[in-house]
Amino acid sequence: MHSTSLNEGESKWLEEKTKRDLEQHGIRLLSEGDTKSGNDKVESKNNESQKNSTRGSNNRKPADDAEGDHTVISERGNTTYKRNDNNPNKNSKGVGFEKQKSVDYKGKPHRDSNGNQIPTPHVHEGKDIRPAVPGKDMPKKLNP
């Protein structure tokens, strides 16, 4: 079993590379004062959920101030959310979101629906878990 660990320089490189990749796919980066709607990318370095010590405390949450589709990025990976007004769990703006895809760069392996162990880095799409594809799901440089 092999796990990928990032140093500070690699983490910064990954963050910048991910920002560029998101911009190339039409996901607009936000700056202070921007109106958050449409396809928003919201960076989250210190998500409140990451301060908890309970199970699932490392899970990324939708950005509290987002109003449209967006991606939350942390050093552990990234998660893309789609607006879902039927979701009963609303943020402070009264908007609900549904997780579309989550990529974990760090962390323990997970098991797929067949019980097979999937090493990190891996991708969660719905209830499916699969190995991450370098260059598609994550930067090639992080390939273990």
PyMOL CGO cylinders between C-alpha atoms (Angstrom):
from pymol import cmd
from pymol.cgo import CYLINDER

trace = [
    CYLINDER, 0.00, 0.00, 0.00, 1.40, 3.41, -0.99, 0.3, 1, 1, 1, 1, 1, 1,
    CYLINDER, 1.40, 3.41, -0.99, 0.26, 6.77, 0.32, 0.3, 1, 1, 1, 1, 1, 1,
    CYLINDER, 0.26, 6.77, 0.32, 1.07, 10.18, -1.14, 0.3, 1, 1, 1, 1, 1, 1,
    CYLINDER, 1.07, 10.18, -1.14, 2.16, 12.93, 1.19, 0.3, 1, 1, 1, 1, 1, 1,
    CYLINDER, 2.16, 12.93, 1.19, 2.73, 16.52, 0.09, 0.3, 1, 1, 1, 1, 1, 1,
    CYLINDER, 2.73, 16.52, 0.09, 5.30, 18.93, 1.40, 0.3, 1, 1, 1, 1, 1, 1,
    CYLINDER, 5.30, 18.93, 1.40, 4.51, 22.67, 1.54, 0.3, 1, 1, 1, 1, 1, 1,
    CYLINDER, 4.51, 22.67, 1.54, 6.00, 23.36, -1.93, 0.3, 1, 1, 1, 1, 1, 1,
    CYLINDER, 6.00, 23.36, -1.93, 4.09, 20.49, -3.55, 0.3, 1, 1, 1, 1, 1, 1,
    CYLINDER, 4.09, 20.49, -3.55, 0.89, 21.55, -1.82, 0.3, 1, 1, 1, 1, 1, 1,
    CYLINDER, 0.89, 21.55, -1.82, 1.25, 25.13, -3.14, 0.3, 1, 1, 1, 1, 1, 1,
    CYLINDER, 1.25, 25.13, -3.14, 2.07, 23.80, -6.64, 0.3, 1, 1, 1, 1, 1, 1,
    CYLINDER, 2.07, 23.80, -6.64, -1.02, 21.56, -6.54, 0.3, 1, 1, 1, 1, 1, 1,
    CYLINDER, -1.02, 21.56, -6.54, -3.22, 24.43, -5.43, 0.3, 1, 1, 1, 1, 1, 1,
    CYLINDER, -3.22, 24.43, -5.43, -1.99, 26.68, -8.28, 0.3, 1, 1, 1, 1, 1, 1,
    CYLINDER, -1.99, 26.68, -8.28, -2.25, 23.83, -10.84, 0.3, 1, 1, 1, 1, 1, 1,
    CYLINDER, -2.25, 23.83, -10.84, -5.80, 23.05, -9.72, 0.3, 1, 1, 1, 1, 1, 1,
    CYLINDER, -5.80, 23.05, -9.72, -6.77, 26.73, -10.00, 0.3, 1, 1, 1, 1, 1, 1,
    CYLINDER, -6.77, 26.73, -10.00, -5.42, 26.84, -13.58, 0.3, 1, 1, 1, 1, 1, 1,
    CYLINDER, -5.42, 26.84, -13.58, -7.19, 23.57, -14.48, 0.3, 1, 1, 1, 1, 1, 1,
    CYLINDER, -7.19, 23.57, -14.48, -10.49, 24.84, -13.08, 0.3, 1, 1, 1, 1, 1, 1,
    CYLINDER, -10.49, 24.84, -13.08, -10.20, 28.10, -15.02, 0.3, 1, 1, 1, 1, 1, 1,
    CYLINDER, -10.20, 28.10, -15.02, -9.53, 26.14, -18.25, 0.3, 1, 1, 1, 1, 1, 1,
    CYLINDER, -9.53, 26.14, -18.25, -12.81, 24.28, -17.68, 0.3, 1, 1, 1, 1, 1, 1,
    CYLINDER, -12.81, 24.28, -17.68, -14.82, 27.46, -17.26, 0.3, 1, 1, 1, 1, 1, 1,
    CYLINDER, -14.82, 27.46, -17.26, -14.98, 27.51, -13.49, 0.3, 1, 1, 1, 1, 1, 1,
    CYLINDER, -14.98, 27.51, -13.49, -14.58, 31.12, -12.44, 0.3, 1, 1, 1, 1, 1, 1,
    CYLINDER, -14.58, 31.12, -12.44, -12.29, 31.95, -9.55, 0.3, 1, 1, 1, 1, 1, 1,
    CYLINDER, -12.29, 31.95, -9.55, -13.69, 34.29, -6.93, 0.3, 1, 1, 1, 1, 1, 1,
    CYLINDER, -13.69, 34.29, -6.93, -12.01, 37.27, -5.37, 0.3, 1, 1, 1, 1, 1, 1,
    CYLINDER, -12.01, 37.27, -5.37, -13.18, 39.53, -2.54, 0.3, 1, 1, 1, 1, 1, 1,
    CYLINDER, -13.18, 39.53, -2.54, -16.41, 41.31, -3.41, 0.3, 1, 1, 1, 1, 1, 1,
    CYLINDER, -16.41, 41.31, -3.41, -17.45, 38.99, -6.25, 0.3, 1, 1, 1, 1, 1, 1,
    CYLINDER, -17.45, 38.99, -6.25, -21.08, 37.93, -6.45, 0.3, 1, 1, 1, 1, 1, 1,
    CYLINDER, -21.08, 37.93, -6.45, -21.20, 34.17, -5.93, 0.3, 1, 1, 1, 1, 1, 1,
    CYLINDER, -21.20, 34.17, -5.93, -23.48, 32.57, -8.47, 0.3, 1, 1, 1, 1, 1, 1,
    CYLINDER, -23.48, 32.57, -8.47, -23.24, 30.31, -11.49, 0.3, 1, 1, 1, 1, 1, 1,
    CYLINDER, -23.24, 30.31, -11.49, -20.13, 28.11, -11.68, 0.3, 1, 1, 1, 1, 1, 1,
    CYLINDER, -20.13, 28.11, -11.68, -18.14, 29.31, -8.67, 0.3, 1, 1, 1, 1, 1, 1,
    CYLINDER, -18.14, 29.31, -8.67, -14.89, 27.89, -7.38, 0.3, 1, 1, 1, 1, 1, 1,
    CYLINDER, -14.89, 27.89, -7.38, -14.43, 28.55, -3.70, 0.3, 1, 1, 1, 1, 1, 1,
    CYLINDER, -14.43, 28.55, -3.70, -11.15, 27.73, -2.00, 0.3, 1, 1, 1, 1, 1, 1,
    CYLINDER, -11.15, 27.73, -2.00, -11.40, 26.45, 1.55, 0.3, 1, 1, 1, 1, 1, 1,
    CYLINDER, -11.40, 26.45, 1.55, -8.17, 26.11, 3.50, 0.3, 1, 1, 1, 1, 1, 1,
    CYLINDER, -8.17, 26.11, 3.50, -9.63, 25.99, 7.00, 0.3, 1, 1, 1, 1, 1, 1,
    CYLINDER, -9.63, 25.99, 7.00, -13.10, 24.50, 6.75, 0.3, 1, 1, 1, 1, 1, 1,
    CYLINDER, -13.10, 24.50, 6.75, -14.95, 24.40, 10.09, 0.3, 1, 1, 1, 1, 1, 1,
    CYLINDER, -14.95, 24.40, 10.09, -15.51, 20.65, 9.61, 0.3, 1, 1, 1, 1, 1, 1,
    CYLINDER, -15.51, 20.65, 9.61, -11.75, 20.09, 9.60, 0.3, 1, 1, 1, 1, 1, 1,
    CYLINDER, -11.75, 20.09, 9.60, -11.53, 21.36, 13.20, 0.3, 1, 1, 1, 1, 1, 1,
    CYLINDER, -11.53, 21.36, 13.20, -13.71, 18.55, 14.57, 0.3, 1, 1, 1, 1, 1, 1,
    CYLINDER, -13.71, 18.55, 14.57, -12.19, 15.33, 15.84, 0.3, 1, 1, 1, 1, 1, 1,
    CYLINDER, -12.19, 15.33, 15.84, -15.13, 13.01, 15.14, 0.3, 1, 1, 1, 1, 1, 1,
    CYLINDER, -15.13, 13.01, 15.14, -15.58, 10.52, 12.31, 0.3, 1, 1, 1, 1, 1, 1,
    CYLINDER, -15.58, 10.52, 12.31, -15.90, 12.32, 9.00, 0.3, 1, 1, 1, 1, 1, 1,
    CYLINDER, -15.90, 12.32, 9.00, -14.22, 15.42, 10.38, 0.3, 1, 1, 1, 1, 1, 1,
    CYLINDER, -14.22, 15.42, 10.38, -11.93, 15.54, 7.32, 0.3, 1, 1, 1, 1, 1, 1,
    CYLINDER, -11.93, 15.54, 7.32, -14.87, 15.68, 4.92, 0.3, 1, 1, 1, 1, 1, 1,
    CYLINDER, -14.87, 15.68, 4.92, -14.97, 18.85, 2.85, 0.3, 1, 1, 1, 1, 1, 1,
    CYLINDER, -14.97, 18.85, 2.85, -18.27, 20.74, 3.07, 0.3, 1, 1, 1, 1, 1, 1,
    CYLINDER, -18.27, 20.74, 3.07, -19.91, 23.05, 0.50, 0.3, 1, 1, 1, 1, 1, 1,
    CYLINDER, -19.91, 23.05, 0.50, -18.77, 26.64, 0.82, 0.3, 1, 1, 1, 1, 1, 1,
    CYLINDER, -18.77, 26.64, 0.82, -21.09, 28.47, 3.20, 0.3, 1, 1, 1, 1, 1, 1,
    CYLINDER, -21.09, 28.47, 3.20, -21.22, 31.60, 1.04, 0.3, 1, 1, 1, 1, 1, 1,
    CYLINDER, -21.22, 31.60, 1.04, -21.66, 29.90, -2.36, 0.3, 1, 1, 1, 1, 1, 1,
    CYLINDER, -21.66, 29.90, -2.36, -24.86, 30.32, -4.36, 0.3, 1, 1, 1, 1, 1, 1,
    CYLINDER, -24.86, 30.32, -4.36, -24.00, 28.19, -7.41, 0.3, 1, 1, 1, 1, 1, 1,
    CYLINDER, -24.00, 28.19, -7.41, -21.99, 25.16, -8.52, 0.3, 1, 1, 1, 1, 1, 1,
    CYLINDER, -21.99, 25.16, -8.52, -18.51, 25.28, -7.03, 0.3, 1, 1, 1, 1, 1, 1,
    CYLINDER, -18.51, 25.28, -7.03, -15.40, 23.32, -6.02, 0.3, 1, 1, 1, 1, 1, 1,
    CYLINDER, -15.40, 23.32, -6.02, -13.89, 23.30, -2.54, 0.3, 1, 1, 1, 1, 1, 1,
    CYLINDER, -13.89, 23.30, -2.54, -10.13, 22.67, -2.41, 0.3, 1, 1, 1, 1, 1, 1,
    CYLINDER, -10.13, 22.67, -2.41, -8.00, 21.63, 0.54, 0.3, 1, 1, 1, 1, 1, 1,
    CYLINDER, -8.00, 21.63, 0.54, -4.55, 20.09, 0.84, 0.3, 1, 1, 1, 1, 1, 1,
    CYLINDER, -4.55, 20.09, 0.84, -6.28, 16.69, 1.16, 0.3, 1, 1, 1, 1, 1, 1,
    CYLINDER, -6.28, 16.69, 1.16, -8.08, 16.96, -2.20, 0.3, 1, 1, 1, 1, 1, 1,
    CYLINDER, -8.08, 16.96, -2.20, -11.04, 18.66, -3.85, 0.3, 1, 1, 1, 1, 1, 1,
    CYLINDER, -11.04, 18.66, -3.85, -14.81, 18.25, -3.97, 0.3, 1, 1, 1, 1, 1, 1,
    CYLINDER, -14.81, 18.25, -3.97, -17.21, 19.57, -6.61, 0.3, 1, 1, 1, 1, 1, 1,
    CYLINDER, -17.21, 19.57, -6.61, -20.76, 20.52, -5.62, 0.3, 1, 1, 1, 1, 1, 1,
    CYLINDER, -20.76, 20.52, -5.62, -23.84, 21.16, -7.74, 0.3, 1, 1, 1, 1, 1, 1,
    CYLINDER, -23.84, 21.16, -7.74, -26.67, 23.37, -6.56, 0.3, 1, 1, 1, 1, 1, 1,
    CYLINDER, -26.67, 23.37, -6.56, -29.67, 21.34, -5.40, 0.3, 1, 1, 1, 1, 1, 1,
    CYLINDER, -29.67, 21.34, -5.40, -32.52, 23.43, -4.01, 0.3, 1, 1, 1, 1, 1, 1,
    CYLINDER, -32.52, 23.43, -4.01, -34.28, 20.25, -2.81, 0.3, 1, 1, 1, 1, 1, 1,
    CYLINDER, -34.28, 20.25, -2.81, -31.43, 19.42, -0.42, 0.3, 1, 1, 1, 1, 1, 1,
    CYLINDER, -31.43, 19.42, -0.42, -32.70, 20.12, 3.10, 0.3, 1, 1, 1, 1, 1, 1,
    CYLINDER, -32.70, 20.12, 3.10, -29.19, 20.95, 4.36, 0.3, 1, 1, 1, 1, 1, 1,
    CYLINDER, -29.19, 20.95, 4.36, -28.86, 24.62, 3.45, 0.3, 1, 1, 1, 1, 1, 1,
    CYLINDER, -28.86, 24.62, 3.45, -25.91, 26.99, 3.85, 0.3, 1, 1, 1, 1, 1, 1,
    CYLINDER, -25.91, 26.99, 3.85, -26.17, 30.50, 5.34, 0.3, 1, 1, 1, 1, 1, 1,
    CYLINDER, -26.17, 30.50, 5.34, -27.54, 31.78, 2.00, 0.3, 1, 1, 1, 1, 1, 1,
    CYLINDER, -27.54, 31.78, 2.00, -30.38, 29.22, 2.13, 0.3, 1, 1, 1, 1, 1, 1,
    CYLINDER, -30.38, 29.22, 2.13, -28.91, 27.19, -0.74, 0.3, 1, 1, 1, 1, 1, 1,
    CYLINDER, -28.91, 27.19, -0.74, -28.53, 23.40, -0.76, 0.3, 1, 1, 1, 1, 1, 1,
    CYLINDER, -28.53, 23.40, -0.76, -25.83, 21.46, -2.61, 0.3, 1, 1, 1, 1, 1, 1,
    CYLINDER, -25.83, 21.46, -2.61, -25.19, 17.91, -3.77, 0.3, 1, 1, 1, 1, 1, 1,
    CYLINDER, -25.19, 17.91, -3.77, -21.69, 16.42, -3.93, 0.3, 1, 1, 1, 1, 1, 1,
    CYLINDER, -21.69, 16.42, -3.93, -20.83, 15.44, -7.51, 0.3, 1, 1, 1, 1, 1, 1,
    CYLINDER, -20.83, 15.44, -7.51, -17.22, 14.26, -7.26, 0.3, 1, 1, 1, 1, 1, 1,
    CYLINDER, -17.22, 14.26, -7.26, -14.55, 14.13, -4.59, 0.3, 1, 1, 1, 1, 1, 1,
    CYLINDER, -14.55, 14.13, -4.59, -10.83, 13.43, -5.13, 0.3, 1, 1, 1, 1, 1, 1,
    CYLINDER, -10.83, 13.43, -5.13, -8.72, 12.46, -2.12, 0.3, 1, 1, 1, 1, 1, 1,
    CYLINDER, -8.72, 12.46, -2.12, -4.95, 13.05, -2.46, 0.3, 1, 1, 1, 1, 1, 1,
    CYLINDER, -4.95, 13.05, -2.46, -4.19, 12.13, 1.16, 0.3, 1, 1, 1, 1, 1, 1,
    CYLINDER, -4.19, 12.13, 1.16, -5.72, 9.73, 3.62, 0.3, 1, 1, 1, 1, 1, 1,
    CYLINDER, -5.72, 9.73, 3.62, -6.43, 6.08, 4.16, 0.3, 1, 1, 1, 1, 1, 1,
    CYLINDER, -6.43, 6.08, 4.16, -7.51, 3.72, 1.36, 0.3, 1, 1, 1, 1, 1, 1,
    CYLINDER, -7.51, 3.72, 1.36, -11.24, 3.02, 1.02, 0.3, 1, 1, 1, 1, 1, 1,
    CYLINDER, -11.24, 3.02, 1.02, -13.18, -0.06, -0.07, 0.3, 1, 1, 1, 1, 1, 1,
    CYLINDER, -13.18, -0.06, -0.07, -15.39, -0.13, -3.15, 0.3, 1, 1, 1, 1, 1, 1,
    CYLINDER, -15.39, -0.13, -3.15, -18.84, -1.77, -3.29, 0.3, 1, 1, 1, 1, 1, 1,
    CYLINDER, -18.84, -1.77, -3.29, -17.19, -5.15, -4.03, 0.3, 1, 1, 1, 1, 1, 1,
    CYLINDER, -17.19, -5.15, -4.03, -14.97, -4.92, -0.94, 0.3, 1, 1, 1, 1, 1, 1,
    CYLINDER, -14.97, -4.92, -0.94, -11.79, -4.24, -2.93, 0.3, 1, 1, 1, 1, 1, 1,
    CYLINDER, -11.79, -4.24, -2.93, -9.35, -1.86, -1.28, 0.3, 1, 1, 1, 1, 1, 1,
    CYLINDER, -9.35, -1.86, -1.28, -8.83, 1.29, -3.37, 0.3, 1, 1, 1, 1, 1, 1,
    CYLINDER, -8.83, 1.29, -3.37, -5.55, 3.06, -2.54, 0.3, 1, 1, 1, 1, 1, 1,
    CYLINDER, -5.55, 3.06, -2.54, -5.14, 6.80, -2.15, 0.3, 1, 1, 1, 1, 1, 1,
    CYLINDER, -5.14, 6.80, -2.15, -5.28, 8.85, -4.33, 0.3, 1, 1, 1, 1, 1, 1,
    CYLINDER, -5.28, 8.85, -4.33, -8.84, 7.89, -5.26, 0.3, 1, 1, 1, 1, 1, 1,
    CYLINDER, -8.84, 7.89, -5.26, -12.10, 9.37, -6.57, 0.3, 1, 1, 1, 1, 1, 1,
    CYLINDER, -12.10, 9.37, -6.57, -15.58, 9.21, -5.03, 0.3, 1, 1, 1, 1, 1, 1,
    CYLINDER, -15.58, 9.21, -5.03, -18.43, 9.57, -7.56, 0.3, 1, 1, 1, 1, 1, 1,
    CYLINDER, -18.43, 9.57, -7.56, -21.79, 8.79, -6.04, 0.3, 1, 1, 1, 1, 1, 1,
    CYLINDER, -21.79, 8.79, -6.04, -21.35, 5.50, -4.17, 0.3, 1, 1, 1, 1, 1, 1,
    CYLINDER, -21.35, 5.50, -4.17, -18.49, 4.41, -6.45, 0.3, 1, 1, 1, 1, 1, 1,
    CYLINDER, -18.49, 4.41, -6.45, -14.83, 4.65, -5.45, 0.3, 1, 1, 1, 1, 1, 1,
    CYLINDER, -14.83, 4.65, -5.45, -12.06, 4.20, -8.02, 0.3, 1, 1, 1, 1, 1, 1,
    CYLINDER, -12.06, 4.20, -8.02, -8.35, 4.97, -8.32, 0.3, 1, 1, 1, 1, 1, 1,
    CYLINDER, -8.35, 4.97, -8.32, -7.62, 8.54, -9.43, 0.3, 1, 1, 1, 1, 1, 1,
    CYLINDER, -7.62, 8.54, -9.43, -6.35, 8.93, -13.01, 0.3, 1, 1, 1, 1, 1, 1,
    CYLINDER, -6.35, 8.93, -13.01, -3.26, 11.17, -13.10, 0.3, 1, 1, 1, 1, 1, 1,
    CYLINDER, -3.26, 11.17, -13.10, -3.76, 14.07, -15.49, 0.3, 1, 1, 1, 1, 1, 1,
    CYLINDER, -3.76, 14.07, -15.49, -7.55, 13.69, -15.39, 0.3, 1, 1, 1, 1, 1, 1,
    CYLINDER, -7.55, 13.69, -15.39, -8.61, 13.54, -11.75, 0.3, 1, 1, 1, 1, 1, 1,
    CYLINDER, -8.61, 13.54, -11.75, -5.38, 14.94, -10.33, 0.3, 1, 1, 1, 1, 1, 1,
    CYLINDER, -5.38, 14.94, -10.33, -2.08, 16.44, -11.48, 0.3, 1, 1, 1, 1, 1, 1,
    CYLINDER, -2.08, 16.44, -11.48, 0.33, 13.88, -12.94, 0.3, 1, 1, 1, 1, 1, 1,
    CYLINDER, 0.33, 13.88, -12.94, 3.07, 14.97, -10.52, 0.3, 1, 1, 1, 1, 1, 1,
    CYLINDER, 3.07, 14.97, -10.52, 1.16, 13.42, -7.60, 0.3, 1, 1, 1, 1, 1, 1,
    CYLINDER, 1.16, 13.42, -7.60, 1.12, 9.97, -9.21, 0.3, 1, 1, 1, 1, 1, 1,
    CYLINDER, 1.12, 9.97, -9.21, 2.43, 7.52, -6.55, 0.3, 1, 1, 1, 1, 1, 1,
]
cmd.load_cgo(trace, "trace")
